[in-house]
Amino acid sequence: MQVFDVRNKLIEPDKYVRYTGTGTVGKVVDLKEKNNTNWVLIGETGLWYSSDLLEVLDEKYVKTKFKDSKNKEIDIEDIKNLRDDFENMELDSNVAEGGG
């Protein structure tokens, strides 16, 4: 079975892809066809993505870990998770009360 991305490039196991909806990058773990749709399993998320919403990346441009100013390694997925946590945070009027 051959599976192609949004740009008509061949998707294969162990290749890196990006989900165009969120920018999530991961390595292809498995491929399947179900209900006339090709699906791609990305290892980093453990989720199946429709192949027509993915784009194959050149591995030399894929960088998922960075170093901060203190030379501490940071994973890009950790940053995305922090962003999501902040977006989902509820504000409570009891948290910040003025004194006086």
DSSP file with accessible surface (Angstrom, degrees, kcal/mol):
  #  RESIDUE AA STRUCTURE BP1 BP2  ACC     N-H-->O    O-->H-N    N-H-->O    O-->H-N    TCO  KAPPA ALPHA  PHI   PSI    X-CA   Y-CA   Z-CA
    1    1 A M              0   0  136      0, 0.0     2,-0.5     0, 0.0    30,-0.0   0.000 360.0 360.0 360.0 132.3    0.0    0.0    0.0
    2    2 A Q        -     0   0  133     10,-0.0     2,-0.4     8,-0.0    10,-0.1  -0.915 360.0-166.0-108.7 133.9    1.3    3.4   -0.9
    3    3 A V  E     -A   11   0A   1      8,-0.6     8,-3.5    -2,-0.5     2,-0.3  -0.966   4.1-161.8-122.0 135.0    0.2    6.5    1.1
    4    4 A F  E     -A   10   0A  74     -2,-0.4     6,-0.2     6,-0.2    50,-0.1  -0.866  10.0-132.8-120.8 150.1    0.8   10.1    0.0
    5    5 A D    >   -     0   0    8      4,-2.5     3,-2.0    -2,-0.3    50,-0.2  -0.133  45.6 -79.4 -86.7-172.0    0.8   13.4    1.9
    6    6 A V  T 3  S+     0   0   81     48,-2.9    49,-0.1    45,-0.4    46,-0.1   0.759 133.2  48.0 -62.8 -24.9   -1.0   16.6    1.1
    7    7 A R  T 3  S-     0   0  122     47,-0.3    -1,-0.3     2,-0.1     3,-0.1   0.195 121.6-105.9-101.2  13.2    1.8   17.5   -1.5
    8    8 A N  S <  S+     0   0  123     -3,-2.0     2,-0.4     1,-0.2    -2,-0.1   0.778  72.6 144.7  67.3  29.2    1.6   14.0   -3.1
    9    9 A K        -     0   0  110      1,-0.0    -4,-2.5    47,-0.0    -1,-0.2  -0.799  57.9-101.3 -95.2 144.7    4.9   12.8   -1.5
   10   10 A L  E     -A    4   0A  58     -2,-0.4     2,-0.5    -6,-0.2    -6,-0.2  -0.415  30.7-147.7 -68.1 128.9    5.2    9.2   -0.4
   11   11 A I  E     +A    3   0A   2     -8,-3.5    -8,-0.6    -2,-0.2    -1,-0.1  -0.882  24.5 173.5 -98.5 128.3    4.7    8.6    3.4
   12   12 A E    >   -     0   0   86     -2,-0.5     3,-1.7   -10,-0.1    16,-0.3  -0.936  38.9 -84.9-133.1 154.6    6.8    5.7    4.7
   13   13 A P  T 3  S+     0   0   69      0, 0.0    16,-0.2     0, 0.0     3,-0.1  -0.245 113.4  24.1 -55.9 146.1    7.5    4.3    8.2
   14   14 A D  T 3  S+     0   0  110     14,-2.8     2,-0.2     1,-0.3    15,-0.1   0.408  96.1 119.0  74.0   2.8   10.4    6.0   10.1
   15   15 A K    <   -     0   0   91     -3,-1.7    13,-2.9    13,-0.1     2,-0.4  -0.629  66.9-115.9 -90.0 155.4    9.9    9.2    8.1
   16   16 A Y  E     +BC  27  57B  38     41,-0.5    41,-3.0    11,-0.2     2,-0.3  -0.743  35.2 179.2 -92.6 140.0    9.0   12.5    9.8
   17   17 A V  E     -BC  26  56B   0      9,-2.7     9,-2.2    -2,-0.4     2,-0.4  -0.923  19.6-140.5-133.4 160.2    5.7   14.2    9.0
   18   18 A R  E     -BC  25  55B  90     37,-2.3    37,-1.7    -2,-0.3     2,-0.6  -0.989  17.4-131.6-123.0 132.0    3.9   17.3   10.2
   19   19 A Y  E >>  - C   0  54B  60      5,-2.8     4,-2.7    -2,-0.4     3,-0.6  -0.720  16.1-148.8 -79.0 120.2    0.2   17.5   10.9
   20   20 A T  T 34 S+     0   0   70     33,-2.7    -1,-0.1    -2,-0.6    34,-0.1   0.731  88.8  63.9 -68.6 -19.3   -0.9   20.7    9.1
   21   21 A G  T 34 S+     0   0   52     32,-0.4    -1,-0.2     1,-0.1    33,-0.1   0.888 126.6   3.3 -71.7 -38.9   -3.7   21.4   11.6
   22   22 A T  T <4 S-     0   0   80     -3,-0.6    -2,-0.2     2,-0.1    -1,-0.1   0.497  94.6-113.0-125.6 -11.6   -1.5   22.0   14.6
   23   23 A G     <  +     0   0   25     -4,-2.7    -3,-0.1     1,-0.3     2,-0.1   0.536  55.9 163.7  86.1   5.4    2.1   21.7   13.4
   24   24 A T        -     0   0   15     -5,-0.4    -5,-2.8    -6,-0.1     2,-0.4  -0.378  22.2-155.9 -60.6 131.5    2.7   18.6   15.4
   25   25 A V  E     +B   18   0B  22     -7,-0.2     2,-0.3    -3,-0.1    -7,-0.2  -0.902  25.1 143.0-112.7 139.3    5.8   16.8   14.2
   26   26 A G  E     -B   17   0B   0     -9,-2.2    -9,-2.7    -2,-0.4     2,-0.4  -0.989  47.3 -92.2-165.0 171.0    6.5   13.1   14.6
   27   27 A K  E     -B   16   0B  66     -2,-0.3    16,-2.6   -11,-0.2     2,-0.3  -0.746  43.6-112.6 -94.0 137.7    7.9    9.9   13.2
   28   28 A V  E     +D   42   0C   1    -13,-2.9   -14,-2.8    -2,-0.4    14,-0.2  -0.524  37.3 171.4 -70.7 127.0    5.6    7.6   11.2
   29   29 A V  E     -     0   0C  82     12,-3.3     2,-0.3     1,-0.4    -1,-0.2   0.757  61.2  -2.4-104.5 -38.2    5.1    4.3   13.1
   30   30 A D  E     -D   41   0C  80     11,-1.0    11,-2.8   -18,-0.1    -1,-0.4  -0.981  54.2-148.6-154.8 160.5    2.4    2.6   11.0
   31   31 A L  E     +D   40   0C  29     -2,-0.3     2,-0.3     9,-0.2     9,-0.2  -0.973  20.7 165.0-132.2 145.8    0.1    3.0    8.0
   32   32 A K  E     -D   39   0C  77      7,-2.2     7,-3.7    -2,-0.3     2,-0.4  -0.986  28.2-134.5-154.9 162.8   -3.4    1.6    7.3
   33   33 A E  E     +D   38   0C  99     -2,-0.3     2,-0.3     5,-0.2     5,-0.2  -0.981  30.2 163.3-121.6 127.8   -6.4    2.1    5.1
   34   34 A K  E >   -D   37   0C 116      3,-2.7     3,-1.2    -2,-0.4    -2,-0.1  -0.970  65.5  -3.3-147.2 132.4   -9.9    2.2    6.5
   35   35 A N  T 3  S-     0   0  137     -2,-0.3     3,-0.1     1,-0.3    -1,-0.1   0.895 128.1 -56.9  54.1  44.5  -13.1    3.4    5.0
   36   36 A N  T 3  S+     0   0  155      1,-0.2     2,-0.4    -3,-0.0    -1,-0.3   0.724 117.1 110.6  62.1  22.7  -11.4    4.6    1.8
   37   37 A T  E <   -D   34   0C  48     -3,-1.2    -3,-2.7    14,-0.0     2,-0.4  -0.990  65.4-132.6-126.8 137.3   -9.0    6.8    3.8
   38   38 A N  E     -D   33   0C  46     -2,-0.4    13,-2.6    -5,-0.2     2,-0.3  -0.776  25.8-161.6 -87.9 133.3   -5.3    6.3    4.4
   39   39 A W  E     -DE  32  50C  79     -7,-3.7    -7,-2.2    -2,-0.4     2,-0.4  -0.895   7.6-159.1-120.3 144.9   -4.3    6.7    8.0
   40   40 A V  E     -DE  31  49C   0      9,-2.6     9,-2.7    -2,-0.3     2,-0.6  -0.988  10.6-144.4-126.6 127.4   -0.8    7.4    9.5
   41   41 A L  E     -DE  30  48C  32    -11,-2.8   -12,-3.3    -2,-0.4   -11,-1.0  -0.810  12.5-154.6 -92.4 123.5    0.2    6.6   13.1
   42   42 A I  E >>> -DE  28  47C   0      5,-2.2     4,-2.4    -2,-0.6     5,-0.7  -0.882   6.4-148.4-100.6 125.1    2.6    9.1   14.6
   43   43 A G  T 345S+     0   0   42    -16,-2.6    -1,-0.1    -2,-0.5   -15,-0.1   0.848  90.8  58.1 -61.9 -39.9    4.7    7.7   17.4
   44   44 A E  T 345S+     0   0   96    -17,-0.3    -1,-0.2     1,-0.2   -18,-0.1   0.830 121.5  25.6 -64.6 -32.2    5.1   10.9   19.5
   45   45 A T  T <45S-     0   0   44     -3,-0.6    -1,-0.2     2,-0.2    -2,-0.2   0.670  92.2-135.8-103.0 -22.8    1.4   11.4   19.9
   46   46 A G  T  <5 +     0   0   50     -4,-2.4     2,-0.3     1,-0.3    -3,-0.2   0.693  64.3 126.3  71.8  18.8    0.1    7.8   19.5
   47   47 A L  E   < -E   42   0C  97     -5,-0.7    -5,-2.2    -7,-0.0     2,-0.4  -0.805  61.1-124.7-113.3 152.1   -2.7    9.2   17.3
   48   48 A W  E     -E   41   0C  87     -2,-0.3     2,-0.4    -7,-0.2    -7,-0.2  -0.785  27.8-167.3 -93.0 135.5   -3.8    8.3   13.8
   49   49 A Y  E     -E   40   0C  22     -9,-2.7    -9,-2.6    -2,-0.4     2,-0.2  -0.961  28.5-108.8-123.9 141.7   -3.9   11.1   11.2
   50   50 A S  E >   -E   39   0C  17     -2,-0.4     3,-2.1   -11,-0.2   -11,-0.2  -0.493  29.5-131.5 -65.4 131.9   -5.5   11.2    7.8
   51   51 A S  G >  S+     0   0   10    -13,-2.6     3,-1.6     1,-0.3   -45,-0.4   0.791 103.0  64.9 -61.4 -27.8   -2.7   11.2    5.3
   52   52 A D  G 3  S+     0   0   95    -14,-0.3    -1,-0.3     1,-0.3   -47,-0.1   0.507 100.0  53.7 -77.5   2.2   -4.1   14.1    3.3
   53   53 A L  G <  S+     0   0   72     -3,-2.1   -33,-2.7   -33,-0.0   -32,-0.4   0.216  99.5  80.1-113.0  12.2   -3.6   16.4    6.4
   54   54 A L  E <   -C   19   0B   0     -3,-1.6   -48,-2.9   -35,-0.2     2,-0.4  -0.825  59.3-156.3-116.7 155.6    0.1   15.5    6.7
   55   55 A E  E     -C   18   0B  38    -37,-1.7   -37,-2.3    -2,-0.3     2,-0.2  -1.000  23.1-122.4-131.6 134.7    3.3   16.7    5.0
   56   56 A V  E     -C   17   0B  19     -2,-0.4     2,-0.3   -39,-0.2   -39,-0.3  -0.518  29.4-151.4 -72.3 136.4    6.5   14.7    4.8
   57   57 A L  E     -C   16   0B  27    -41,-3.0   -41,-0.5    -2,-0.2     2,-0.5  -0.858  19.7-113.5-110.7 148.3    9.5   16.5    6.2
   58   58 A D    >   -     0   0   87     -2,-0.3     3,-2.3     1,-0.1     4,-0.4  -0.681  28.4-136.0 -76.4 122.9   13.1   16.3    5.3
   59   59 A E  G >  S+     0   0  108     -2,-0.5     3,-1.4     1,-0.3    -1,-0.1   0.805  99.5  65.8 -56.6 -29.6   14.8   14.7    8.4
   60   60 A K  G 3  S+     0   0  153      1,-0.3    -1,-0.3     3,-0.0    -2,-0.0   0.734 104.0  47.1 -68.4 -16.2   17.7   17.1    8.3
   61   61 A Y  G <  S+     0   0  176     -3,-2.3     2,-0.6     2,-0.0    -1,-0.3   0.462  88.2 104.1-100.0  -2.9   15.3   20.0    9.0
   62   62 A V    <   +     0   0   31     -3,-1.4     2,-0.4    -4,-0.4    -3,-0.0  -0.705  39.8 166.1 -86.3 122.2   13.5   18.2   11.9
   63   63 A K        +     0   0  139     -2,-0.6     3,-0.1     1,-0.1    -3,-0.0  -0.958  10.7 164.0-137.0 114.7   14.5   19.5   15.3
   64   64 A T        +     0   0   40     -2,-0.4    12,-3.0     1,-0.1     2,-0.4   0.528  64.2  57.8-107.8 -10.7   12.3   18.5   18.3
   65   65 A K  E     +F   75   0D  92     10,-0.2     2,-0.3    11,-0.1    10,-0.2  -0.970  60.4 177.4-125.5 141.1   14.8   19.4   21.1
   66   66 A F  E     -F   74   0D  78      8,-3.1     8,-3.6    -2,-0.4     2,-0.4  -0.875  25.1-123.8-132.2 165.9   16.4   22.7   21.8
   67   67 A K  E     -F   73   0D 123     -2,-0.3     6,-0.2     6,-0.2     2,-0.1  -0.941  23.1-144.7-113.7 136.1   18.7   24.1   24.5
   68   68 A D    >   -     0   0   56      4,-2.4     3,-2.2    -2,-0.4     6,-0.0  -0.179  42.2 -81.0 -86.3-173.2   17.8   27.2   26.5
   69   69 A S  T 3  S+     0   0  124      1,-0.3    -1,-0.1     2,-0.1    -2,-0.0   0.716 132.4  52.8 -65.2 -18.5   20.1   29.9   27.7
   70   70 A K  T 3  S-     0   0  181      2,-0.1    -1,-0.3     0, 0.0     3,-0.1   0.180 120.0-109.3 -99.4  14.3   21.2   27.7   30.6
   71   71 A N  S <  S+     0   0  114     -3,-2.2     2,-0.4     1,-0.2    -2,-0.1   0.708  70.5 147.4  65.7  22.6   22.0   24.9   28.3
   72   72 A K        -     0   0  142      1,-0.0    -4,-2.4     0, 0.0     2,-0.3  -0.750  51.4-117.6 -88.7 134.6   19.0   22.9   29.5
   73   73 A E  E     -F   67   0D 109     -2,-0.4     2,-0.4    -6,-0.2    -6,-0.2  -0.543  30.8-168.7 -76.4 133.9   17.4   20.7   26.9
   74   74 A I  E     -F   66   0D  49     -8,-3.6    -8,-3.1    -2,-0.3     2,-0.4  -0.985  14.1-140.9-125.4 132.0   13.8   21.5   26.0
   75   75 A D  E >>  -F   65   0D  34     -2,-0.4     4,-1.5   -10,-0.2     3,-0.6  -0.775  13.0-137.5 -92.3 133.0   11.4   19.4   24.0
   76   76 A I  H 3> S+     0   0   46    -12,-3.0     4,-2.2    -2,-0.4     5,-0.2   0.852 104.4  57.5 -60.1 -33.7    9.1   21.2   21.6
   77   77 A E  H 3> S+     0   0   38    -13,-0.4     4,-2.4     1,-0.2    -1,-0.3   0.878 102.4  55.2 -67.1 -33.4    6.2   19.0   22.5
   78   78 A D  H <> S+     0   0   94     -3,-0.6     4,-2.2     2,-0.2    -1,-0.2   0.901 107.2  50.3 -63.1 -39.1    6.6   20.1   26.2
   79   79 A I  H  X S+     0   0   78     -4,-1.5     4,-2.4     2,-0.2    -2,-0.2   0.927 110.0  49.4 -64.7 -43.6    6.4   23.7   25.1
   80   80 A K  H  X S+     0   0   31     -4,-2.2     4,-2.5     1,-0.2    -2,-0.2   0.905 110.0  51.5 -62.7 -39.9    3.2   23.0   23.2
   81   81 A N  H  X S+     0   0   82     -4,-2.4     4,-2.4     2,-0.2    -1,-0.2   0.901 109.2  50.2 -64.5 -40.5    1.7   21.2   26.2
   82   82 A L  H  X S+     0   0   98     -4,-2.2     4,-2.4     2,-0.2    -2,-0.2   0.921 109.9  50.8 -61.8 -42.9    2.5   24.2   28.4
   83   83 A R  H  X S+     0   0  112     -4,-2.4     4,-2.4     1,-0.2    -2,-0.2   0.936 110.6  48.8 -59.7 -45.4    0.8   26.5   25.9
   84   84 A D  H  X S+     0   0   53     -4,-2.5     4,-1.8     1,-0.2    -1,-0.2   0.897 109.1  53.2 -62.7 -39.4   -2.3   24.2   25.9
   85   85 A D  H  X S+     0   0  102     -4,-2.4     4,-0.5     1,-0.2    -1,-0.2   0.915 110.2  47.4 -61.4 -42.9   -2.3   24.2   29.7
   86   86 A F  H >< S+     0   0  144     -4,-2.4     3,-0.8     1,-0.2    -2,-0.2   0.899 110.7  51.6 -66.4 -38.1   -2.3   28.0   29.8
   87   87 A E  H 3< S+     0   0  128     -4,-2.4    -1,-0.2     1,-0.2    -2,-0.2   0.839 113.6  44.9 -67.1 -30.7   -5.0   28.2   27.2
   88   88 A N  H 3< S+     0   0  123     -4,-1.8    -1,-0.2    -5,-0.2    -2,-0.2   0.450  85.7 119.7 -93.2  -0.6   -7.2   25.9   29.2
   89   89 A M    <<  -     0   0  113     -3,-0.8     2,-0.4    -4,-0.5    -3,-0.0  -0.420  57.7-138.4 -68.9 135.3   -6.5   27.5   32.5
   90   90 A E        -     0   0  179     -2,-0.1     2,-0.4     2,-0.0    -2,-0.1  -0.796  10.1-133.8 -95.1 138.3   -9.6   28.9   34.3
   91   91 A L        -     0   0  168     -2,-0.4     2,-0.5     2,-0.0     3,-0.0  -0.744  18.9-160.8 -90.0 136.7   -9.5   32.2   36.0
   92   92 A D    >>  -     0   0   90     -2,-0.4     3,-1.6     1,-0.1     4,-0.6  -0.963  18.4-143.9-120.5 130.8  -11.0   32.4   39.4
   93   93 A S  T 34 S+     0   0  104     -2,-0.5    -1,-0.1     1,-0.3     3,-0.1   0.695  99.0  61.3 -68.7 -15.0  -12.1   35.6   41.0
   94   94 A N  T 34 S+     0   0  111      1,-0.2     3,-0.3     3,-0.1    -1,-0.3   0.566  88.7  73.6 -86.0  -8.0  -11.0   34.3   44.4
   95   95 A V  T <4 S+     0   0  114     -3,-1.6     2,-0.7     1,-0.2    -1,-0.2   0.941 100.6  33.0 -74.9 -49.1   -7.3   33.9   43.4
   96   96 A A  S  < S+     0   0   91     -4,-0.6     2,-0.4    -3,-0.1    -1,-0.2  -0.787  72.1 165.2-117.2  89.7   -6.1   37.5   43.3
   97   97 A E        -     0   0  140     -2,-0.7     2,-0.1    -3,-0.3    -3,-0.1  -0.853  34.7-120.8-103.9 141.2   -7.8   39.7   45.8
   98   98 A G        -     0   0   79     -2,-0.4     2,-0.3     1,-0.1    -1,-0.0  -0.421  25.3-122.0 -75.9 150.1   -6.5   43.0   46.7
   99   99 A G              0   0   85     -2,-0.1    -1,-0.1     1,-0.1     0, 0.0  -0.661 360.0 360.0 -89.3 147.1   -5.5   43.8   50.3
  100  100 A G              0   0  129     -2,-0.3    -1,-0.1     0, 0.0    -2,-0.0  -0.450 360.0 360.0 134.3 360.0   -7.1   46.6   52.2
